[in-house]
Amino acid sequence: MDLQGLDSYQGGPGCDFNEHVLHKTILVGDSGVGKTSLLVQFDQGKFIPGSFSATVGIGFTNKVVTVDGARVKLQIWDTAGQERFRSVTHAYYRDAQALLLLYDITNKSSFDNIRAWLTEIHEYAQRDVVIVLLGNKADVSSERVIRREDGETLAREYGVPFMETSAKTGMNVELAFLAIARELKHRAGQHAKEPSFQIRDYLESQKKRASCCSFV
Ligand SMILES: Nc1nc2c(ncn2[C@@H]2O[C@H](COP(=O)(O)OP(=O)(O)OP(=O)(O)O)[C@@H](O)[C@H]2O)c(=O)[nH]1
């Protein structure tokens, strides 16, 4: 997707959104899994249907979320999934505090490539980076090739939280970013006296609280 075409896209020099610490979060995963769409859904609450236009390079959007009454500022970087941009995006991993790693539940190779993505992340990112695995396009049930259980099993193997999302319907999109914001806020020690926060426990509790089937 062409980032320049997004009217609310806020990245780039001159952005005055730096009064406090920005928590750097990066969206990664194969080309076409829905990274840009997920960010647009989170930022603007909309889904832009139509032909797929791959992201070129990398760009960011700043977003403030409220966690327990506190403002947490996320700087969300949207990377190009195409192989040819990989060396560029590696350079951004080092400063990342969180990574949302996406695959497409209708695309087996995007799921198979998650192991390679995790290897890259472990090579280039900080050891304590927060990682959440997302199986996107959960709305396209007729074309599903990756079962939810497969995502759960892989996530368990690597010890990362997991959920399915839909950038189209918005399912679990806010939850994914809020969970990261909550974890980063806790790590930043803004409320050091609070009991230890675990992103996985938080997501599990949110899933249990959901009355219906929108959480996985
Ligand atoms: N049905 C459905 N389509 C989606 C969803 N997310 C993304 N898409 C579509 O999938 C295609 C690729 O989405 P993008 O958001 O551009 O994918 P990307 O991961 O940013 O791709 P790169 O920029 O190449 O890395 C587009 O046609 C989107 O409309 C989703 O949750 N559901």
The ligand as a Gaussian input file, in Angstrom:
#p B3LYP/6-31G(d) Opt

LIG

0 1
 N      -10.269000      -9.360000       3.668000
 C       -9.200000      -8.764000       4.190000
 N       -8.275000      -8.190000       3.369000
 C       -7.197000      -7.605000       3.941000
 C       -7.007000      -7.578000       5.339000
 N       -5.851000      -6.929000       5.589000
 C       -5.364000      -6.560000       4.412000
 N       -6.168000      -6.965000       3.410000
 C       -5.943000      -6.783000       1.961000
 O       -4.717000      -7.429000       1.661000
 C       -3.972000      -6.675000       0.694000
 C       -2.582000      -6.342000       1.270000
 O       -2.752000      -5.477000       2.383000
 P       -1.595000      -4.455000       2.846000
 O       -2.063000      -3.853000       4.119000
 O       -1.212000      -3.531000       1.769000
 O       -0.404000      -5.492000       3.101000
 P        1.069000      -5.209000       3.646000
 O        1.409000      -6.278000       4.608000
 O        1.183000      -3.803000       4.156000
 O        1.962000      -5.409000       2.329000
 P        3.441000      -4.795000       2.024000
 O        3.289000      -3.318000       2.059000
 O        3.820000      -5.283000       0.653000
 O        4.387000      -5.335000       3.042000
 C       -4.809000      -5.441000       0.372000
 O       -5.544000      -5.690000      -0.802000
 C       -5.735000      -5.319000       1.572000
 O       -6.960000      -4.701000       1.230000
 C       -7.984000      -8.199000       6.184000
 O       -7.901000      -8.265000       7.423000
 N       -9.055000      -8.783000       5.541000

